[in-house]
C-alpha cells in the first residue's frame, strides 16, 4: 500500500476528505519521527512500539574490491508489533 492509497483508505473509512486525511497522516508521521529523533519511545497500545536501537560498529567488505572497511556505530529506527496486531495478522 502506498502513501496515496493509505490516505484514500483513511479518508473512506473515517469519512474524511483526502486533504484532511493527508494532513492527519503527515502530522502523525512527523510527531513519531520527532519523538524518535529525541530518543523517545512511541507506544500505541494494541498496535506496536516505535523506538530507536543502537547498532554496534562492525567491519564489512567492499564487494567490488574485497577491501575491509569499518562501519561506524549508529542509531536505527525499529518497530515491534503489539499482540493485538500480531493476532490480527495471524487470524
N, CA, C and O atoms as a MOPAC input file, in Angstrom:
PM7 MOZYME 1SCF
protein

 N      0.84900 1    -1.17300 1     0.00000 1
 C      0.00000 1     0.00000 1     0.00000 1
 C      0.89400 1     1.23600 1     0.00000 1
 O      1.79600 1     1.36100 1     0.82800 1
 N      0.64300 1     2.11800 1    -0.90700 1
 C      1.41200 1     3.35900 1    -0.98900 1
 C      0.80500 1     4.40400 1    -0.05000 1
 O     -0.27200 1     4.20100 1     0.50900 1
 N      1.51100 1     5.52100 1     0.11200 1
 C      1.01000 1     6.59200 1     0.96200 1
 C     -0.31600 1     7.12000 1     0.42600 1
 O     -1.23800 1     7.38700 1     1.19700 1
 N     -0.41200 1     7.27300 1    -0.89400 1
 C     -1.65500 1     7.76700 1    -1.50200 1
 C     -2.81100 1     6.79700 1    -1.25500 1
 O     -3.93200 1     7.22500 1    -0.97700 1
 N     -2.54500 1     5.51000 1    -1.35500 1
 C     -3.58300 1     4.50500 1    -1.10000 1
 C     -3.98900 1     4.51000 1     0.37200 1
 O     -5.16500 1     4.34000 1     0.69300 1
 N     -3.02000 1     4.70300 1     1.26400 1
 C     -3.32000 1     4.77600 1     2.69600 1
 C     -4.18500 1     5.99400 1     3.00200 1
 O     -5.14500 1     5.90100 1     3.76800 1
 N     -3.85100 1     7.11700 1     2.41400 1
 C     -4.64500 1     8.33100 1     2.61200 1
 C     -6.06900 1     8.12400 1     2.11800 1
 O     -7.02100 1     8.51700 1     2.79200 1
 N     -6.22500 1     7.51200 1     0.95200 1
 C     -7.56100 1     7.24800 1     0.40500 1
 C     -8.34800 1     6.30600 1     1.31000 1
 O     -9.54600 1     6.50200 1     1.51300 1
 N     -7.68600 1     5.28100 1     1.85700 1
 C     -8.35600 1     4.32400 1     2.73700 1
 C     -8.78100 1     4.98500 1     4.04400 1
 O     -9.88000 1     4.72900 1     4.53600 1
 N     -7.92500 1     5.83000 1     4.61000 1
 C     -8.26600 1     6.53600 1     5.85000 1
 C     -9.43600 1     7.48400 1     5.59400 1
 O    -10.35200 1     7.57700 1     6.41200 1
 N     -9.40800 1     8.18000 1     4.47300 1
 C    -10.49300 1     9.10800 1     4.13400 1
 C    -11.81400 1     8.35500 1     3.98100 1
 O    -12.84700 1     8.80300 1     4.48000 1
 N    -11.78200 1     7.23000 1     3.30100 1
 C    -13.00600 1     6.45600 1     3.07300 1
 C    -13.54100 1     5.84600 1     4.36600 1
 O    -14.73900 1     5.91000 1     4.63800 1
 N    -12.65600 1     5.25900 1     5.15600 1
 C    -13.09500 1     4.57200 1     6.37400 1
 C    -13.51800 1     5.54800 1     7.46000 1
 O    -14.43600 1     5.25800 1     8.22800 1
 N    -12.85600 1     6.70800 1     7.53600 1
 C    -13.16100 1     7.66600 1     8.58500 1
 C    -14.15200 1     8.73600 1     8.19100 1
 O    -14.58600 1     9.51900 1     9.03600 1
 N    -14.52000 1     8.78400 1     6.91800 1
 C    -15.45000 1     9.81300 1     6.46600 1
 C    -14.80600 1    11.19200 1     6.37600 1
 O    -15.48600 1    12.20400 1     6.54600 1
 N    -13.50600 1    11.24100 1     6.11100 1
 C    -12.77700 1    12.49300 1     5.99600 1
 C    -12.53800 1    12.81800 1     4.52400 1
 O    -12.68800 1    11.96700 1     3.64700 1
 N    -12.16500 1    14.06300 1     4.28100 1
 C    -11.70600 1    14.39000 1     2.93400 1
 C    -10.28200 1    13.86500 1     2.79700 1
 O     -9.59800 1    13.63700 1     3.79500 1
 N     -9.84300 1    13.67500 1     1.56500 1
 C     -8.47600 1    13.20800 1     1.35700 1
 C     -7.47200 1    14.23000 1     1.88900 1
 O     -6.41700 1    13.85700 1     2.40300 1
 N     -7.79100 1    15.49300 1     1.76900 1
 C     -6.90300 1    16.55200 1     2.25200 1
 C     -6.73700 1    16.46700 1     3.77100 1
 O     -5.62600 1    16.58800 1     4.28600 1
 N     -7.85700 1    16.25700 1     4.49300 1
 C     -7.79500 1    16.13300 1     5.95000 1
 C     -7.06200 1    14.85800 1     6.36100 1
 O     -6.28400 1    14.86500 1     7.31500 1
 N     -7.30900 1    13.77100 1     5.64500 1
 C     -6.63900 1    12.51000 1     5.95200 1
 C     -5.13300 1    12.62500 1     5.72600 1
 O     -4.34400 1    12.10300 1     6.51400 1
 N     -4.73200 1    13.31100 1     4.64700 1
 C     -3.30800 1    13.50400 1     4.36200 1
 C     -2.65100 1    14.35700 1     5.43800 1
 O     -1.53400 1    14.07000 1     5.86700 1
 N     -3.34200 1    15.40000 1     5.87200 1
 C     -2.81200 1    16.27300 1     6.91900 1
 C     -2.65000 1    15.49600 1     8.22300 1
 O     -1.63300 1    15.63700 1     8.90200 1
 N     -3.63300 1    14.68300 1     8.57800 1
 C     -3.56500 1    13.89300 1     9.80700 1
 C     -2.42800 1    12.87600 1     9.73700 1
 O     -1.66800 1    12.73100 1    10.69500 1
 N     -2.30500 1    12.17400 1     8.61900 1
 C     -1.24600 1    11.17300 1     8.46700 1
 C      0.12800 1    11.83200 1     8.52400 1
 O      1.03000 1    11.31900 1     9.18700 1
 N      0.29800 1    12.94500 1     7.84800 1
 C      1.58100 1    13.65200 1     7.86900 1
 C      1.93200 1    14.11600 1     9.28100 1
 O      3.09000 1    14.04900 1     9.69200 1
 N      0.94300 1    14.57900 1    10.00900 1
 C      1.16500 1    15.03100 1    11.38000 1
 C      1.59700 1    13.86800 1    12.27000 1
 O      2.53300 1    14.00800 1    13.05800 1
 N      0.92600 1    12.72600 1    12.15300 1
 C      1.28000 1    11.55500 1    12.95200 1
 C      2.70400 1    11.10100 1    12.64100 1
 O      3.47400 1    10.81300 1    13.55700 1
 N      3.05700 1    11.03400 1    11.36900 1
 C      4.40100 1    10.60800 1    10.97400 1
 C      5.44100 1    11.60200 1    11.49600 1
 O      6.49900 1    11.19200 1    11.97400 1
 N      5.15200 1    12.89600 1    11.40900 1
 C      6.08400 1    13.91400 1    11.90100 1
 C      6.29000 1    13.80000 1    13.41000 1
 O      7.41900 1    13.89500 1    13.89200 1
 N      5.21500 1    13.59800 1    14.15000 1
 C      5.30600 1    13.50200 1    15.61400 1
 C      6.10200 1    12.25700 1    16.01600 1
 O      6.94200 1    12.32400 1    16.91300 1
 N      5.84300 1    11.12600 1    15.36200 1
 C      6.59600 1     9.90000 1    15.65500 1
 C      8.07000 1    10.09900 1    15.30400 1
 O      8.94500 1     9.70700 1    16.07700 1
 N      8.35400 1    10.70100 1    14.15500 1
 C      9.74100 1    10.95700 1    13.74600 1
 C     10.45600 1    11.86700 1    14.74000 1
 O     11.59700 1    11.59800 1    15.11500 1
 N      9.79700 1    12.93600 1    15.16700 1
 C     10.39300 1    13.85600 1    16.13500 1
 C     10.69100 1    13.14800 1    17.45700 1
 O     11.73700 1    13.37600 1    18.06500 1
 N      9.78000 1    12.29700 1    17.89500 1
 C      9.98900 1    11.55800 1    19.14400 1
 C     11.19900 1    10.62800 1    19.02800 1
 O     11.99700 1    10.53500 1    19.96000 1
 N     11.33800 1     9.94900 1    17.90500 1
 C     12.47200 1     9.04400 1    17.71300 1
 C     13.78900 1     9.81700 1    17.64300 1
 O     14.80200 1     9.36400 1    18.17500 1
 N     13.78100 1    10.96800 1    16.99700 1
 C     14.98000 1    11.79800 1    16.92200 1
 C     15.41500 1    12.22300 1    18.33100 1
 O     16.60900 1    12.31000 1    18.61700 1
 N     14.44400 1    12.48400 1    19.19900 1
 C     14.73500 1    12.89500 1    20.57000 1
 C     15.03600 1    11.70900 1    21.49600 1
 O     15.27600 1    11.90200 1    22.68800 1
 N     15.02400 1    10.49600 1    20.95800 1
 C     15.34000 1     9.31800 1    21.76000 1
 C     14.16300 1     8.75800 1    22.53500 1
 O     14.34100 1     7.88200 1    23.38100 1
 N     12.96000 1     9.24900 1    22.26000 1
 C     11.76500 1     8.76400 1    22.95300 1
 C     11.21600 1     7.52000 1    22.27700 1
 O     11.50400 1     7.24800 1    21.11200 1
 N     10.42500 1     6.77600 1    23.02500 1
 C      9.74700 1     5.58900 1    22.51800 1
 C      8.27500 1     5.95500 1    22.33900 1
 O      7.70300 1     6.63600 1    23.19000 1
 N      7.65700 1     5.51300 1    21.24800 1
 C      6.24300 1     5.78200 1    20.99100 1
 C      5.50300 1     4.45200 1    21.02900 1
 O      5.74900 1     3.56900 1    20.20700 1
 N      4.59300 1     4.31700 1    21.99500 1
 C      3.84200 1     3.07600 1    22.15500 1
 C      2.37700 1     3.32400 1    21.82300 1
 O      1.72400 1     4.17000 1    22.43400 1
 N      1.87300 1     2.58200 1    20.85600 1
 C      0.45200 1     2.61900 1    20.50600 1
 C     -0.12400 1     1.27500 1    20.94700 1
 O      0.06200 1     0.26200 1    20.27300 1
 N     -0.81900 1     1.27500 1    22.07200 1
 C     -1.32000 1     0.03400 1    22.66400 1
 C     -2.17600 1    -0.71300 1    21.65800 1
 O     -3.08500 1    -0.14200 1    21.05600 1
 N     -1.88100 1    -1.98900 1    21.48100 1
 C     -2.60700 1    -2.83200 1    20.53900 1
 C     -2.02100 1    -2.81100 1    19.13600 1
 O     -2.31500 1    -3.69400 1    18.33000 1
 N     -1.20100 1    -1.82100 1    18.83600 1
 C     -0.59900 1    -1.72600 1    17.50200 1
 C      0.87900 1    -2.06800 1    17.54600 1
 O      1.33000 1    -2.98800 1    16.86400 1
 N      1.63900 1    -1.32300 1    18.35600 1
 C      3.06000 1    -1.61700 1    18.45300 1
 C      3.85100 1    -0.45600 1    19.02700 1
 O      3.29400 1     0.55300 1    19.46000 1
 N      5.17500 1    -0.62900 1    19.01700 1
 C      6.07900 1     0.35100 1    19.60400 1
 C      7.14700 1     0.74600 1    18.59600 1
 O      7.78600 1    -0.10300 1    17.97400 1
 N      7.32500 1     2.04500 1    18.45000 1
 C      8.39900 1     2.60200 1    17.63700 1
 C      9.49600 1     3.03700 1    18.59600 1
 O      9.21000 1     3.68200 1    19.60500 1
 N     10.75600 1     2.69400 1    18.29700 1
 C     11.86500 1     3.09100 1    19.14500 1
 C     13.14100 1     3.14600 1    18.32400 1
 O     13.16900 1     2.72000 1    17.17000 1
 N     14.19800 1     3.67400 1    18.92900 1
 C     15.49700 1     3.64800 1    18.27700 1
 C     16.35400 1     2.60700 1    18.97800 1
 O     16.25100 1     2.40700 1    20.18900 1
 N     17.19200 1     1.95500 1    18.20500 1
 C     18.11800 1     0.96700 1    18.74700 1
 C     19.52200 1     1.32100 1    18.30100 1
 O     19.72200 1     1.86600 1    17.21500 1
 N     20.48100 1     1.01100 1    19.13500 1
 C     21.87900 1     1.28900 1    18.82800 1
 C     22.45700 1     0.09500 1    18.07500 1
 O     22.38100 1    -1.03900 1    18.54600 1
 N     23.02000 1     0.34800 1    16.93500 1
 C     23.68600 1    -0.69500 1    16.15400 1
 C     25.19200 1    -0.53000 1    16.36400 1
 O     25.73200 1     0.55800 1    16.16500 1
 N     25.86100 1    -1.59600 1    16.76000 1
 C     27.28600 1    -1.55500 1    17.07800 1
 C     28.12900 1    -1.36000 1    15.81900 1
 O     27.70300 1    -1.67300 1    14.70800 1
 N     29.32800 1    -0.83800 1    16.02500 1
 C     30.28200 1    -0.71000 1    14.92200 1
 C     30.71900 1    -2.11100 1    14.49400 1
 O     30.76400 1    -3.03100 1    15.31000 1
 N     31.03500 1    -2.26000 1    13.23200 1
 C     31.46300 1    -3.56400 1    12.73700 1
 C     32.34900 1    -3.38400 1    11.51800 1
 O     32.47500 1    -2.28800 1    10.97200 1
 N     32.95200 1    -4.47500 1    11.10900 1
 C     33.76100 1    -4.46800 1     9.90300 1
 C     32.97500 1    -5.11500 1     8.77800 1
 O     32.27000 1    -6.10300 1     8.98300 1
 N     33.10300 1    -4.55000 1     7.59200 1
 C     32.45200 1    -5.09700 1     6.41800 1
 C     33.45300 1    -5.17400 1     5.28500 1
 O     34.60900 1    -4.77700 1     5.43000 1
 N     32.99500 1    -5.69000 1     4.15300 1
 C     33.86300 1    -5.78100 1     2.98500 1
 C     33.21000 1    -5.07000 1     1.81200 1
 O     32.01100 1    -5.20500 1     1.56900 1
 N     34.02300 1    -4.31300 1     1.09200 1
 C     33.57200 1    -3.70000 1    -0.14000 1
 C     33.44400 1    -4.84300 1    -1.15200 1
 O     34.43900 1    -5.50700 1    -1.44100 1
 N     32.25300 1    -5.08900 1    -1.69500 1
 C     32.07600 1    -6.23000 1    -2.59000 1
 C     32.86900 1    -6.14100 1    -3.89000 1
 O     33.15500 1    -7.16700 1    -4.50800 1
 N     33.22500 1    -4.94400 1    -4.30900 1
 C     33.97600 1    -4.80100 1    -5.56200 1
 C     35.46800 1    -5.02900 1    -5.36700 1
 O     36.11500 1    -5.70500 1    -6.16700 1
 N     36.00700 1    -4.45100 1    -4.28500 1
 C     37.46300 1    -4.52900 1    -4.08900 1
 C     37.86800 1    -5.55400 1    -3.03400 1
 O     39.05400 1    -5.85300 1    -2.89300 1
 N     36.91700 1    -6.09100 1    -2.30100 1
 C     37.15300 1    -7.02700 1    -1.19100 1
 C     37.93800 1    -6.37700 1    -0.04900 1
 O     38.43800 1    -7.06400 1     0.84200 1
 N     38.03900 1    -5.05400 1    -0.08500 1
 C     38.74800 1    -4.32300 1     0.95900 1
 C     37.89900 1    -4.28600 1     2.22700 1
 O     36.69000 1    -4.06400 1     2.16400 1
 N     38.54000 1    -4.50500 1     3.38100 1
 C     37.84600 1    -4.45400 1     4.66100 1
 C     37.64200 1    -2.98200 1     5.03100 1
 O     38.57600 1    -2.18100 1     4.99600 1
 N     36.39600 1    -2.64800 1     5.38600 1
 C     36.08600 1    -1.27300 1     5.77600 1
 C     35.42600 1    -1.29200 1     7.15100 1
 O     34.82300 1    -2.29100 1     7.54300 1
 N     35.54200 1    -0.19200 1     7.87400 1
 C     34.91100 1    -0.07500 1     9.17700 1
 C     33.56200 1     0.61400 1     8.99700 1
 O     33.46500 1     1.67600 1     8.38400 1
 N     32.53400 1    -0.01000 1     9.54000 1
 C     31.18600 1     0.56400 1     9.50900 1
 C     30.92700 1     1.13200 1    10.90200 1
 O     30.94300 1     0.38200 1    11.87900 1
 N     30.68900 1     2.43300 1    11.01500 1
 C     30.54600 1     3.04800 1    12.34200 1
 C     29.23600 1     2.65200 1    13.03600 1
 O     28.27500 1     2.23700 1    12.38900 1
 N     29.22300 1     2.79000 1    14.35700 1
 C     28.01100 1     2.56400 1    15.14100 1
 C     26.98900 1     3.63400 1    14.77700 1
 O     27.34700 1     4.75500 1    14.41600 1
 N     25.72400 1     3.27600 1    14.87600 1
 C     24.68000 1     4.25600 1    14.57900 1
 C     23.36900 1     3.85000 1    15.22300 1
 O     23.19400 1     2.70700 1    15.64600 1
 N     22.45600 1     4.80000 1    15.29100 1
 C     21.10300 1     4.53200 1    15.78300 1
 C     20.22200 1     4.20800 1    14.58800 1
 O     20.36400 1     4.80700 1    13.52200 1
 N     19.31500 1     3.26000 1    14.76800 1
 C     18.38200 1     2.90600 1    13.70300 1
 C     16.96300 1     2.85700 1    14.26900 1
 O     16.77700 1     2.44300 1    15.41300 1
 N     15.96400 1     3.26900 1    13.49500 1
 C     14.58500 1     3.15800 1    13.96900 1
 C     14.13400 1     1.70800 1    13.91300 1
 O     14.55300 1     0.94600 1    13.04100 1
 N     13.26900 1     1.33400 1    14.85700 1
 C     12.77600 1    -0.04000 1    14.90900 1
 C     11.29600 1    -0.02400 1    15.29000 1
 O     10.82500 1     0.89500 1    15.96000 1
 N     10.58200 1    -1.04400 1    14.85800 1
 C      9.16700 1    -1.19900 1    15.19000 1
 C      8.94400 1    -2.60400 1    15.70700 1
 O      9.39400 1    -3.57600 1    15.10000 1
 N      8.25000 1    -2.71000 1    16.82800 1
 C      7.88600 1    -4.01800 1    17.37400 1
 C      6.36700 1    -4.08300 1    17.42400 1
 O      5.72800 1    -3.27500 1    18.09800 1
 N      5.79900 1    -5.03300 1    16.72000 1
 C      4.34200 1    -5.15700 1    16.64900 1
 C      3.77600 1    -5.58300 1    17.99600 1
 O      4.37900 1    -6.38100 1    18.71400 1
 N      2.61500 1    -5.04300 1    18.32700 1
 C      1.91900 1    -5.40300 1    19.56000 1
 C      1.14400 1    -6.70000 1    19.38900 1
 O      0.95900 1    -7.17800 1    18.27000 1
 N      0.69400 1    -7.26500 1    20.50200 1
 C     -0.00300 1    -8.54500 1    20.49000 1
 C     -1.26900 1    -8.50400 1    19.64700 1
 O     -1.52600 1    -9.43300 1    18.88100 1
 N     -2.06300 1    -7.45000 1    19.77000 1
 C     -3.31400 1    -7.36000 1    19.01400 1
 C     -3.04800 1    -7.33800 1    17.51500 1
 O     -3.78800 1    -7.95600 1    16.74900 1
 N     -2.00200 1    -6.63400 1    17.08300 1
 C     -1.66100 1    -6.59700 1    15.65500 1
 C     -1.17800 1    -7.96100 1    15.19100 1
 O     -1.56300 1    -8.42400 1    14.11800 1
 N     -0.34100 1    -8.60600 1    15.98700 1
 C      0.13400 1    -9.94600 1    15.63500 1
 C     -1.02000 1   -10.92200 1    15.51400 1
 O     -1.07200 1   -11.72100 1    14.57800 1
 N     -1.94500 1   -10.85800 1    16.46200 1
 C     -3.10700 1   -11.74900 1    16.43000 1
 C     -3.98200 1   -11.48500 1    15.21100 1
 O     -4.47800 1   -12.42900 1    14.59500 1
 N     -4.18000 1   -10.21000 1    14.85000 1
 C     -4.99200 1    -9.87000 1    13.68100 1
 C     -4.35900 1   -10.37400 1    12.39100 1
 O     -5.05900 1   -10.83800 1    11.49100 1
 N     -3.03000 1   -10.28200 1    12.30100 1
 C     -2.32600 1   -10.73000 1    11.10400 1
 C     -2.38800 1   -12.25400 1    10.98300 1
 O     -2.49400 1   -12.79000 1     9.88000 1
 N     -2.32400 1   -12.93500 1    12.10500 1
 C     -2.30600 1   -14.40800 1    12.10600 1
 C     -3.67900 1   -15.03800 1    12.22300 1
 O     -3.78400 1   -16.24800 1    12.42600 1
 N     -4.71500 1   -14.25900 1    12.10200 1
 C     -6.09500 1   -14.74600 1    12.22400 1
 C     -6.46600 1   -15.65100 1    11.07500 1
 O     -7.59100 1   -16.14900 1    11.02000 1

